[in-house]
Every structure is written in C-alpha cells, then in structure tokens.
Amino acid sequence: MKSSGSYTVFAVPGLGSTLAEALLALCSVPVRIEDVTGFDQSGAARERLLRINPLGQVPTLLLPDGTVMTESAAIALLLSERHPDSGLAPAPGTDARAAFLRRLVWFAANIYPTFTYGDYPDRWVRADPASLQDTTDRYRERLWKQFESELPKGGWVLGTQFSALDIYVAVMTHWRPRRAWFAAHCPRLHAIASRTDEHPFLKAVLQRNFPPTA
C-alpha cells in the first residue's frame, strides 16, 4: 500500500494509536488519520487494518515511502532517529540514553501485556475470564507504583529532560486504573501526565483522543 506523502496512522481514539499521533505531533510532520474503530471485531475496519498489519493491532503506522511500522516502542525510536530535534529521546551516547531505552522497553514489555490479556480475557481463558482482568489490573497497579518509586527528581520521567516517555505516561494514565487512581497513589506520575497534557504541540492530540469531561 502506497502512502500519500504523509505519515498515516491507523487509529482508534483513546487507544494505543494515541501514542503514535502524539509522537508525530512532536515531530511537526504531515499526518493522516485512518480511523479503524471496530478493528477488534469482524467488519470493514478490521479488514482494512489486517491488509496492513496481519496482527490487527493499533498503533500501525504507514511511513511516507509506504513502509509499515508497528509496535509503539519501535515507532518512537524510529521517529526519534528521523527527527532528532523533536526531543523524543536523548541522543545516543548521552547519560540519559540508557534510562530512556530501559523505560521505553519497560512500557512495552510490562504495561502493554497487561492490557493484551486483561482487555480481552475471554480470548485467553475459558473459565472465569473476569478473574484474569482483575488479576492483570492489580498487577498493573503494582507496576506503576514501582515505576513511581524509581522516578528521579526534576519533573519528568528522565528528570529534567522531557521525552517520549512522558507521552507514554500521559496516554497510559487515561487507561485503567485511570487518572483519579494515579492522583491518589502515584502523584508524581499524575503530575507528569498533567504537564504533558498542556504541551503546546500535544494538547490538541490528547484532547481529541481523551475529551475533557464536563
């Protein structure tokens, strides 16, 4: 499939594709949104997505040359290389680079799988699927508390340097257990998310995906 010269994000409002949209917004590049709401059920949206990504997952990103990119961490790394002035990642060789890489993969390896299994428990267990969702939700809360306890001083995940990691926090704290829980149990992560919400390049993207409640 050819691209139109812009980046194309196969997206569903409020899901993992929000990460790709926000990362691209920080890069200040042309973006086209292909809404695939309903991708997790049989139908036209799923068929469109499967033609690009056989796993049928979002985010799926089509690069300007038609190359398909999947996996949010890979997308973040690619965009940080293509757009080094975006501030998505510390430069290779800097002291903060190792911490950035560790945390980026931590999101993908630890937080994301809890949703893979917890959002669709009936896919994985035949008896008492609600128990699997509850177990993964409680485990996710423990992970976030650990993450909070290891945050350095400075106001961002890496301390004084803003990065793609703060976008992950802003987006993921909208998911279970949601912002009110973070305010009560992980106030530093909540503060990072709130500051990221107001970033001038990101505010519109985040509000479109997570409309403010009245």
C-alpha positions in Angstrom: 0.0 0.0 0.0 1.4 3.4 -1.0 1.3 6.4 1.3 0.2 9.9 0.3 3.5 11.5 1.2 2.5 11.9 4.8 2.6 9.6 7.8 -0.6 7.6 8.1 -1.8 6.4 11.5 -4.3 3.6 11.6 -6.1 4.8 14.8 -8.9 4.4 17.3 -9.5 7.4 19.5 -8.1 6.8 23.0 -6.2 3.6 22.2 -2.5 2.9 21.7 -2.6 4.8 18.4 -2.8 8.0 20.5 0.9 7.4 21.3 1.8 7.4 17.6 -0.3 10.5 16.9 1.4 12.4 19.8 4.9 11.3 18.8 4.3 12.5 15.3 2.8 15.8 16.6 6.1 16.5 18.4 7.9 15.9 15.1 5.8 18.5 13.3 5.2 16.3 10.2 2.2 15.9 8.0 -0.1 13.2 9.4 -3.2 11.4 8.0 -5.5 9.6 10.4 -7.2 6.4 9.2 -9.9 5.6 11.7 -10.3 1.9 12.2 -12.8 2.0 15.1 -14.2 -1.5 15.5 -10.9 -3.1 14.4 -11.3 -5.8 17.1 -14.5 -7.2 15.6 -15.3 -8.6 12.1 -16.0 -5.9 9.6 -14.6 -3.4 7.2 -12.4 -1.6 9.7 -10.7 -4.8 10.7 -10.2 -5.9 7.1 -8.5 -2.5 6.3 -6.2 -2.9 9.2 -5.4 -6.6 8.5 -4.3 -5.7 5.0 -1.5 -3.5 6.6 -0.9 -5.4 9.8 -1.7 -9.1 10.0 -1.8 -8.9 13.8 -4.7 -6.4 13.5 -3.3 -4.1 16.2 -3.0 -0.4 16.7 -0.9 1.6 16.5 0.0 0.7 12.9 1.9 3.4 11.1 2.5 3.8 7.3 5.6 5.8 6.6 5.7 8.3 3.7 7.5 5.7 1.5 4.9 3.1 2.1 6.8 1.1 4.8 4.7 -0.3 7.5 5.8 0.2 11.1 4.2 -1.5 14.1 5.0 -1.6 17.9 4.9 1.8 19.6 8.4 1.5 21.0 9.8 0.8 17.6 7.8 3.8 16.2 9.2 6.0 19.0 12.7 5.0 18.3 12.4 5.4 14.5 10.8 8.9 14.8 13.5 10.0 17.3 16.2 9.0 14.7 14.4 10.7 11.8 13.6 13.8 13.8 16.4 14.3 16.3 15.3 17.9 17.1 11.9 16.7 18.2 13.1 16.0 21.8 11.6 12.5 21.7 14.7 10.8 23.0 18.1 11.7 24.5 20.9 11.5 21.8 22.9 8.2 21.6 25.9 8.4 23.8 24.4 10.7 26.4 24.0 9.7 30.0 20.2 9.7 29.8 20.1 7.3 26.8 20.3 4.1 28.8 17.5 5.2 31.2 15.4 6.2 28.2 15.8 2.8 26.4 15.1 0.9 29.6 11.9 2.7 30.4 10.7 2.6 26.8 11.0 -1.1 26.6 9.6 -1.4 30.1 6.3 0.1 28.9 6.2 -2.3 26.0 7.3 -5.4 28.0 5.4 -4.9 31.2 2.5 -2.5 31.0 1.2 -3.3 27.5 0.8 -7.0 28.0 -1.5 -6.5 31.0 -3.9 -4.9 28.6 -3.3 -7.5 25.9 -4.7 -10.1 28.3 -6.8 -8.0 30.6 -8.9 -6.2 27.9 -9.9 -9.5 26.2 -9.7 -12.1 28.9 -12.2 -14.4 27.1 -9.6 -14.9 24.4 -7.1 -16.5 26.9 -9.2 -18.4 29.5 -12.4 -20.3 29.3 -13.4 -20.2 32.9 -13.9 -17.0 34.9 -12.3 -14.5 32.4 -13.3 -11.7 34.8 -10.7 -13.0 37.2 -7.9 -12.6 34.6 -8.9 -9.0 34.1 -8.9 -8.3 37.8 -5.5 -10.0 38.2 -3.9 -8.1 35.4 -5.4 -4.8 36.7 -4.0 -5.4 40.2 -0.6 -6.3 38.8 -0.5 -3.2 36.6 -1.2 -1.1 39.7 1.9 -2.7 41.4 4.0 -2.0 38.3 3.0 1.7 38.3 3.8 2.1 42.0 7.2 0.6 41.4 7.8 3.0 38.4 6.7 5.9 40.6 9.2 4.9 43.3 12.1 5.0 40.9 11.4 8.4 39.3 14.3 10.8 39.5 13.8 14.4 40.7 13.1 17.0 38.0 9.5 16.8 37.0 9.8 14.4 34.0 10.3 10.6 33.7 14.0 11.3 32.9 14.3 14.0 35.5 14.8 17.4 33.9 14.5 16.3 30.3 11.2 15.8 28.5 11.0 12.8 26.2 8.6 10.3 24.6 8.4 8.6 27.9 6.3 11.4 29.3 3.9 11.0 26.3 3.5 7.3 27.3 2.7 8.4 30.9 0.2 11.0 29.7 -1.6 8.5 27.5 -1.4 5.3 29.6 -2.7 7.1 32.8 -6.0 7.5 31.0 -6.3 3.7 30.9 -7.2 1.5 33.8 -6.7 2.4 36.7 -7.2 5.9 35.2 -6.2 9.4 36.3 -8.1 9.5 39.7 -6.2 6.4 40.9 -2.8 8.0 39.8 -3.7 11.2 41.6 -4.2 9.2 44.8 -1.5 6.6 44.5 1.2 7.9 42.1 1.0 11.7 42.4 4.4 12.2 40.6 3.2 10.3 37.5 -0.1 12.2 37.7 1.8 15.5 37.7 3.9 14.4 34.7 0.7 13.4 32.8 -0.9 16.7 33.7 2.0 18.8 32.5 2.3 16.8 29.3 -1.4 17.4 28.7 -0.6 21.1 28.3 2.4 20.7 26.0 1.6 23.1 23.1 2.4 20.5 20.4 0.4 17.7 22.2 -2.6 19.4 23.8 -4.9 19.1 20.7 -4.0 15.5 20.0 -4.5 14.4 23.6 -7.8 16.3 23.9 -9.1 14.8 20.7 -8.3 11.3 22.0 -9.4 12.0 25.6 -12.0 14.7 25.5 -12.2 16.6 28.8 -15.2 15.7 30.9 -17.7 18.4 31.7 
